[in-house]
Amino acid sequence: MEQIKITQVRSLIKRSKSQKATIKALGLGRINKGIVVEVTPQILGMVKKVNHLVVTEKI
């Protein structure tokens, strides 16, 4: 399957509870922390919700 690397690049200060929960569910929480995940519709929806806080790269 296809994989993407998701890296948090912006802070969670002054963000809504749902955005904070989405970042936590992705396994992030600190600036410059990154994860590699399989591409699924659920993951893409979560990334779209917080796309202003993260950077994605195809692997």
Secondary structure as GFF3:
##gff-version 3
##sequence-region A 1 59
A	DSSP	beta_strand	3	8	.	.	.	ID=ss1
A	DSSP	alpha_helix	17	26	.	.	.	ID=ss2
A	DSSP	beta_strand	34	38	.	.	.	ID=ss3
A	DSSP	alpha_helix	41	49	.	.	.	ID=ss4
A	DSSP	beta_strand	54	58	.	.	.	ID=ss5
###
